[in-house]
Amino acid sequence: MSSKNKSTSSVRAGDVHEKPIDKLSVKEFRDRFCIPNGVIVEFLNEGEDVVSTEKAEGRAITFSKEHFNAGLRFPLPALFKEFLHFSQIPPAFIHPNIVRVLMGCNIINMLFNLDLTLLEVLFVYSLKKEKNDIFSMSAHLPSLQLVTELPDSTKGGAKGHVVVWGAWARLLQRPGRPFSPNYSTVLPGPERRGHIVDWVEKASFACLNKLFEIDAKERHYKTLLSARNLMAVVRESQDYVVNILPRKLPKEVMPGEHYTVKDLPIYQEFKEADAEKRRALLDDREKRKNEGTLRKAPGQKRGAASPPKKAPAKKRKLVKNGKGVKERTPPKEFVLPPITHDAEVTIEEPVNPAPYSISSGPGHVAGLNHSSTSLAVVARLANLAEEAVSINHPGSPNPDVDATEAVCATPMEEAGAESQSQPL
């Protein structure tokens, strides 16, 4: 019976570890991340604003669920407390990689007996505020990392926030070690951003040189942030140090007293390695771009002068009585063929033409198509009469009238004869 209970409990525990963080209950959340009994945890409801409140047991502060996934554990180690005290960044606006760097540096101190403080961390990293008001850390060189191989995306991370209060940072107040994180949601000003520490003393410079002598694989964030290391680092009692920040480089640099990032022995080596990686990345991108162009070229080559083909117009459907009716295709435009002259065509008069309706003698006009007098002939006669009126003949007292009578008499008489000769 006891064996069945053990198997059941082990299956349940396995189910808890397989569950995504978003689906965990408060109890399951506490068990997975080993939250001490002195720390009270509550989930913020979906859509609820990230607002800190004050409780009777102590001031509450808000973290994101992804922070715990990145390595956040309670009570907070010393280096994390230094960061919250100095930066005054509300924890809800901290990028998960900041959690990985701070927790990883605490573990490096524990494993390799170093004494890294926030001064050395901000000497290597700069603080940046993104467009979504999330603060992140940026190294001077991509290869110059205290904790290596940090993920470059938060895609797929846990959603939601956790409100905590109680002994999450051990003793909140301690003589000589004031700890005042930002419990509100007010973001710090620009003086807490950018490259805050320009130089360090010889002791800090020597500590950093020892750190970079450690193999990069041993400083991999997954190697450092193992469950065993996280449990061990929060059990150690550490007093955090309030550093004098920021440190701007003076106008006169004293050799042996002011050490900058470029003075690190590995700086030039990392700089050349990053430049080589950048060149290889650009070459690979250009190669893939050219290969993609070559794959599309066959069958799609088109002359420069040829216009692009237009997509065939889609036939619209007319709706008649609720049924779709295809629209009639408009008739094609008929184009007349060009007129060509293959040979000369001669029109000859008939052998036995019909008798003229009007005499064809001199001074007379024949009817159109040998038929009766047409309207065109009458109009022409009227024009001739008008022209004759305007002509003056010498020797006549009324030349205009005489000319008119001379011109109009004969045609009118002939026109009358024509009308009499035509059959009814």
Contacts in CASP RR format, 6 or more apart in sequence:
PFRMAT RR
TARGET T0000
AUTHOR 0000-0000-0000
METHOD contacts of the structure
MODEL  1
MSSKNKSTSSVRAGDVHEKPIDKLSVKEFRDRFCIPNGVIVEFLNEGEDV
VSTEKAEGRAITFSKEHFNAGLRFPLPALFKEFLHFSQIPPAFIHPNIVR
VLMGCNIINMLFNLDLTLLEVLFVYSLKKEKNDIFSMSAHLPSLQLVTEL
PDSTKGGAKGHVVVWGAWARLLQRPGRPFSPNYSTVLPGPERRGHIVDWV
EKASFACLNKLFEIDAKERHYKTLLSARNLMAVVRESQDYVVNILPRKLP
KEVMPGEHYTVKDLPIYQEFKEADAEKRRALLDDREKRKNEGTLRKAPGQ
KRGAASPPKKAPAKKRKLVKNGKGVKERTPPKEFVLPPITHDAEVTIEEP
VNPAPYSISSGPGHVAGLNHSSTSLAVVARLANLAEEAVSINHPGSPNPD
VDATEAVCATPMEEAGAESQSQPL
16 24 0 8 1.000
16 28 0 8 1.000
16 31 0 8 1.000
16 32 0 8 1.000
17 32 0 8 1.000
19 28 0 8 1.000
20 158 0 8 1.000
21 29 0 8 1.000
21 32 0 8 1.000
21 65 0 8 1.000
21 66 0 8 1.000
21 68 0 8 1.000
21 69 0 8 1.000
21 158 0 8 1.000
22 65 0 8 1.000
22 158 0 8 1.000
22 159 0 8 1.000
22 160 0 8 1.000
24 32 0 8 1.000
26 41 0 8 1.000
26 42 0 8 1.000
26 43 0 8 1.000
29 35 0 8 1.000
29 41 0 8 1.000
29 43 0 8 1.000
29 68 0 8 1.000
29 162 0 8 1.000
30 41 0 8 1.000
33 68 0 8 1.000
33 72 0 8 1.000
33 73 0 8 1.000
34 73 0 8 1.000
34 231 0 8 1.000
35 41 0 8 1.000
35 74 0 8 1.000
36 74 0 8 1.000
36 75 0 8 1.000
36 167 0 8 1.000
38 166 0 8 1.000
38 167 0 8 1.000
39 74 0 8 1.000
39 75 0 8 1.000
39 164 0 8 1.000
39 165 0 8 1.000
39 166 0 8 1.000
39 167 0 8 1.000
39 168 0 8 1.000
40 55 0 8 1.000
40 57 0 8 1.000
40 164 0 8 1.000
40 165 0 8 1.000
40 166 0 8 1.000
41 162 0 8 1.000
41 163 0 8 1.000
41 164 0 8 1.000
42 162 0 8 1.000
42 163 0 8 1.000
42 164 0 8 1.000
43 160 0 8 1.000
43 161 0 8 1.000
43 162 0 8 1.000
43 163 0 8 1.000
44 50 0 8 1.000
44 62 0 8 1.000
44 160 0 8 1.000
44 161 0 8 1.000
44 162 0 8 1.000
44 163 0 8 1.000
46 160 0 8 1.000
50 62 0 8 1.000
50 90 0 8 1.000
50 92 0 8 1.000
50 161 0 8 1.000
50 185 0 8 1.000
51 62 0 8 1.000
51 185 0 8 1.000
52 59 0 8 1.000
52 60 0 8 1.000
52 61 0 8 1.000
52 62 0 8 1.000
52 90 0 8 1.000
52 163 0 8 1.000
52 183 0 8 1.000
52 184 0 8 1.000
52 185 0 8 1.000
53 60 0 8 1.000
53 163 0 8 1.000
54 60 0 8 1.000
54 183 0 8 1.000
55 165 0 8 1.000
55 166 0 8 1.000
57 165 0 8 1.000
57 166 0 8 1.000
58 165 0 8 1.000
58 166 0 8 1.000
58 172 0 8 1.000
59 165 0 8 1.000
59 172 0 8 1.000
59 183 0 8 1.000
60 163 0 8 1.000
60 164 0 8 1.000
60 165 0 8 1.000
60 183 0 8 1.000
61 90 0 8 1.000
61 91 0 8 1.000
61 163 0 8 1.000
61 164 0 8 1.000
61 165 0 8 1.000
61 168 0 8 1.000
61 181 0 8 1.000
61 183 0 8 1.000
62 90 0 8 1.000
62 91 0 8 1.000
62 92 0 8 1.000
62 161 0 8 1.000
62 162 0 8 1.000
62 163 0 8 1.000
62 164 0 8 1.000
63 72 0 8 1.000
63 91 0 8 1.000
63 92 0 8 1.000
63 161 0 8 1.000
63 162 0 8 1.000
63 164 0 8 1.000
64 91 0 8 1.000
64 92 0 8 1.000
64 94 0 8 1.000
64 96 0 8 1.000
64 158 0 8 1.000
64 160 0 8 1.000
64 161 0 8 1.000
64 162 0 8 1.000
65 158 0 8 1.000
65 159 0 8 1.000
65 160 0 8 1.000
65 161 0 8 1.000
65 162 0 8 1.000
66 96 0 8 1.000
66 154 0 8 1.000
66 157 0 8 1.000
66 158 0 8 1.000
66 159 0 8 1.000
67 91 0 8 1.000
67 94 0 8 1.000
67 96 0 8 1.000
67 99 0 8 1.000
68 158 0 8 1.000
68 162 0 8 1.000
69 96 0 8 1.000
69 157 0 8 1.000
69 158 0 8 1.000
70 96 0 8 1.000
70 97 0 8 1.000
70 99 0 8 1.000
70 100 0 8 1.000
70 103 0 8 1.000
70 225 0 8 1.000
71 99 0 8 1.000
71 100 0 8 1.000
71 103 0 8 1.000
71 225 0 8 1.000
71 230 0 8 1.000
72 99 0 8 1.000
72 103 0 8 1.000
73 103 0 8 1.000
73 230 0 8 1.000
73 231 0 8 1.000
73 233 0 8 1.000
73 234 0 8 1.000
74 164 0 8 1.000
74 167 0 8 1.000
74 168 0 8 1.000
74 169 0 8 1.000
74 234 0 8 1.000
75 167 0 8 1.000
75 168 0 8 1.000
75 169 0 8 1.000
75 170 0 8 1.000
75 234 0 8 1.000
76 84 0 8 1.000
76 168 0 8 1.000
76 169 0 8 1.000
76 170 0 8 1.000
76 234 0 8 1.000
77 102 0 8 1.000
77 103 0 8 1.000
77 106 0 8 1.000
77 233 0 8 1.000
77 234 0 8 1.000
77 236 0 8 1.000
77 238 0 8 1.000
78 106 0 8 1.000
78 238 0 8 1.000
78 239 0 8 1.000
78 240 0 8 1.000
78 241 0 8 1.000
79 102 0 8 1.000
79 105 0 8 1.000
79 106 0 8 1.000
79 109 0 8 1.000
79 116 0 8 1.000
79 117 0 8 1.000
79 118 0 8 1.000
79 121 0 8 1.000
79 240 0 8 1.000
80 99 0 8 1.000
80 102 0 8 1.000
80 103 0 8 1.000
80 106 0 8 1.000
81 169 0 8 1.000
81 179 0 8 1.000
81 181 0 8 1.000
81 240 0 8 1.000
82 117 0 8 1.000
82 118 0 8 1.000
82 240 0 8 1.000
82 241 0 8 1.000
82 242 0 8 1.000
82 243 0 8 1.000
83 98 0 8 1.000
83 102 0 8 1.000
83 118 0 8 1.000
83 121 0 8 1.000
84 91 0 8 1.000
84 179 0 8 1.000
84 181 0 8 1.000
84 182 0 8 1.000
85 178 0 8 1.000
85 179 0 8 1.000
85 180 0 8 1.000
85 181 0 8 1.000
85 240 0 8 1.000
85 242 0 8 1.000
86 118 0 8 1.000
86 192 0 8 1.000
86 242 0 8 1.000
86 243 0 8 1.000
86 245 0 8 1.000
87 127 0 8 1.000
87 135 0 8 1.000
87 188 0 8 1.000
87 192 0 8 1.000
88 181 0 8 1.000
88 182 0 8 1.000
88 188 0 8 1.000
88 192 0 8 1.000
89 135 0 8 1.000
89 182 0 8 1.000
89 187 0 8 1.000
89 188 0 8 1.000
89 192 0 8 1.000
90 182 0 8 1.000
90 183 0 8 1.000
90 184 0 8 1.000
90 185 0 8 1.000
90 186 0 8 1.000
90 187 0 8 1.000
91 181 0 8 1.000
92 161 0 8 1.000
92 185 0 8 1.000
93 133 0 8 1.000
93 134 0 8 1.000
93 135 0 8 1.000
93 185 0 8 1.000
93 187 0 8 1.000
94 134 0 8 1.000
94 135 0 8 1.000
95 130 0 8 1.000
95 134 0 8 1.000
95 135 0 8 1.000
95 136 0 8 1.000
95 137 0 8 1.000
95 154 0 8 1.000
96 154 0 8 1.000
97 136 0 8 1.000
97 137 0 8 1.000
97 150 0 8 1.000
97 151 0 8 1.000
98 135 0 8 1.000
98 136 0 8 1.000
98 137 0 8 1.000
100 147 0 8 1.000
100 150 0 8 1.000
100 221 0 8 1.000
100 225 0 8 1.000
101 121 0 8 1.000
101 125 0 8 1.000
101 137 0 8 1.000
101 146 0 8 1.000
101 147 0 8 1.000
101 150 0 8 1.000
102 121 0 8 1.000
103 224 0 8 1.000
103 225 0 8 1.000
103 230 0 8 1.000
103 233 0 8 1.000
104 146 0 8 1.000
104 147 0 8 1.000
104 221 0 8 1.000
104 224 0 8 1.000
104 225 0 8 1.000
105 116 0 8 1.000
105 121 0 8 1.000
105 146 0 8 1.000
105 147 0 8 1.000
106 233 0 8 1.000
106 238 0 8 1.000
107 224 0 8 1.000
107 225 0 8 1.000
107 229 0 8 1.000
107 230 0 8 1.000
107 233 0 8 1.000
108 114 0 8 1.000
108 116 0 8 1.000
108 146 0 8 1.000
108 147 0 8 1.000
108 211 0 8 1.000
108 214 0 8 1.000
108 219 0 8 1.000
108 224 0 8 1.000
109 115 0 8 1.000
109 116 0 8 1.000
110 229 0 8 1.000
110 232 0 8 1.000
110 233 0 8 1.000
110 236 0 8 1.000
111 229 0 8 1.000
112 210 0 8 1.000
112 211 0 8 1.000
112 214 0 8 1.000
114 207 0 8 1.000
114 210 0 8 1.000
114 211 0 8 1.000
115 207 0 8 1.000
116 146 0 8 1.000
116 207 0 8 1.000
116 211 0 8 1.000
117 204 0 8 1.000
117 241 0 8 1.000
117 243 0 8 1.000
118 241 0 8 1.000
118 243 0 8 1.000
118 245 0 8 1.000
119 197 0 8 1.000
119 200 0 8 1.000
119 204 0 8 1.000
119 243 0 8 1.000
119 245 0 8 1.000
119 247 0 8 1.000
120 200 0 8 1.000
120 204 0 8 1.000
120 207 0 8 1.000
120 208 0 8 1.000
121 146 0 8 1.000
122 196 0 8 1.000
122 197 0 8 1.000
122 245 0 8 1.000
122 246 0 8 1.000
123 197 0 8 1.000
123 199 0 8 1.000
123 200 0 8 1.000
123 204 0 8 1.000
123 208 0 8 1.000
123 261 0 8 1.000
124 139 0 8 1.000
124 140 0 8 1.000
124 144 0 8 1.000
124 145 0 8 1.000
124 146 0 8 1.000
124 208 0 8 1.000
124 261 0 8 1.000
125 137 0 8 1.000
125 138 0 8 1.000
125 139 0 8 1.000
125 140 0 8 1.000
125 146 0 8 1.000
126 137 0 8 1.000
126 138 0 8 1.000
126 139 0 8 1.000
126 140 0 8 1.000
126 193 0 8 1.000
126 194 0 8 1.000
126 195 0 8 1.000
126 196 0 8 1.000
127 135 0 8 1.000
127 136 0 8 1.000
127 137 0 8 1.000
127 138 0 8 1.000
127 192 0 8 1.000
127 193 0 8 1.000
127 194 0 8 1.000
127 196 0 8 1.000
128 135 0 8 1.000
128 136 0 8 1.000
128 137 0 8 1.000
128 138 0 8 1.000
128 193 0 8 1.000
128 194 0 8 1.000
129 135 0 8 1.000
129 187 0 8 1.000
129 193 0 8 1.000
130 136 0 8 1.000
133 187 0 8 1.000
135 193 0 8 1.000
139 145 0 8 1.000
140 195 0 8 1.000
140 261 0 8 1.000
141 267 0 8 1.000
141 270 0 8 1.000
141 271 0 8 1.000
141 274 0 8 1.000
142 274 0 8 1.000
142 277 0 8 1.000
143 270 0 8 1.000
143 273 0 8 1.000
143 274 0 8 1.000
144 261 0 8 1.000
144 264 0 8 1.000
144 266 0 8 1.000
144 267 0 8 1.000
144 270 0 8 1.000
145 216 0 8 1.000
145 219 0 8 1.000
146 211 0 8 1.000
146 219 0 8 1.000
147 219 0 8 1.000
147 220 0 8 1.000
147 221 0 8 1.000
147 224 0 8 1.000
148 216 0 8 1.000
148 217 0 8 1.000
148 219 0 8 1.000
148 220 0 8 1.000
148 221 0 8 1.000
149 216 0 8 1.000
149 220 0 8 1.000
149 221 0 8 1.000
149 222 0 8 1.000
150 221 0 8 1.000
169 179 0 8 1.000
169 181 0 8 1.000
170 237 0 8 1.000
172 179 0 8 1.000
173 179 0 8 1.000
174 239 0 8 1.000
177 239 0 8 1.000
177 240 0 8 1.000
177 242 0 8 1.000
178 242 0 8 1.000
179 240 0 8 1.000
182 188 0 8 1.000
191 246 0 8 1.000
196 245 0 8 1.000
196 246 0 8 1.000
196 247 0 8 1.000
197 245 0 8 1.000
197 246 0 8 1.000
197 247 0 8 1.000
198 247 0 8 1.000
198 248 0 8 1.000
198 249 0 8 1.000
198 260 0 8 1.000
199 247 0 8 1.000
199 249 0 8 1.000
199 253 0 8 1.000
199 258 0 8 1.000
199 259 0 8 1.000
199 260 0 8 1.000
200 208 0 8 1.000
200 247 0 8 1.000
200 259 0 8 1.000
201 257 0 8 1.000
201 259 0 8 1.000
202 256 0 8 1.000
202 257 0 8 1.000
202 259 0 8 1.000
204 259 0 8 1.000
205 259 0 8 1.000
205 263 0 8 1.000
205 264 0 8 1.000
208 264 0 8 1.000
209 264 0 8 1.000
209 265 0 8 1.000
211 219 0 8 1.000
212 264 0 8 1.000
212 265 0 8 1.000
212 266 0 8 1.000
217 223 0 8 1.000
218 224 0 8 1.000
249 258 0 8 1.000
249 260 0 8 1.000
250 258 0 8 1.000
253 260 0 8 1.000
261 267 0 8 1.000
302 308 0 8 1.000
315 326 0 8 1.000
315 327 0 8 1.000
315 329 0 8 1.000
316 327 0 8 1.000
317 324 0 8 1.000
317 325 0 8 1.000
317 326 0 8 1.000
317 327 0 8 1.000
318 324 0 8 1.000
318 325 0 8 1.000
318 326 0 8 1.000
318 327 0 8 1.000
319 325 0 8 1.000
353 370 0 8 1.000
354 370 0 8 1.000
355 370 0 8 1.000
356 366 0 8 1.000
356 367 0 8 1.000
356 370 0 8 1.000
357 366 0 8 1.000
357 367 0 8 1.000
357 370 0 8 1.000
357 371 0 8 1.000
357 372 0 8 1.000
357 373 0 8 1.000
357 418 0 8 1.000
357 421 0 8 1.000
357 422 0 8 1.000
358 364 0 8 1.000
358 365 0 8 1.000
358 366 0 8 1.000
358 367 0 8 1.000
358 373 0 8 1.000
358 414 0 8 1.000
358 415 0 8 1.000
358 418 0 8 1.000
359 414 0 8 1.000
360 366 0 8 1.000
364 410 0 8 1.000
364 411 0 8 1.000
364 414 0 8 1.000
365 377 0 8 1.000
365 380 0 8 1.000
365 381 0 8 1.000
365 411 0 8 1.000
367 373 0 8 1.000
367 374 0 8 1.000
367 377 0 8 1.000
368 374 0 8 1.000
368 376 0 8 1.000
368 377 0 8 1.000
372 418 0 8 1.000
372 419 0 8 1.000
372 422 0 8 1.000
373 415 0 8 1.000
373 418 0 8 1.000
381 408 0 8 1.000
381 411 0 8 1.000
384 407 0 8 1.000
385 404 0 8 1.000
385 407 0 8 1.000
385 408 0 8 1.000
388 403 0 8 1.000
388 404 0 8 1.000
388 406 0 8 1.000
388 407 0 8 1.000
388 408 0 8 1.000
389 400 0 8 1.000
389 403 0 8 1.000
389 404 0 8 1.000
390 400 0 8 1.000
391 399 0 8 1.000
391 400 0 8 1.000
391 403 0 8 1.000
392 399 0 8 1.000
392 400 0 8 1.000
392 403 0 8 1.000
393 399 0 8 1.000
393 402 0 8 1.000
393 403 0 8 1.000
396 402 0 8 1.000
396 403 0 8 1.000
END
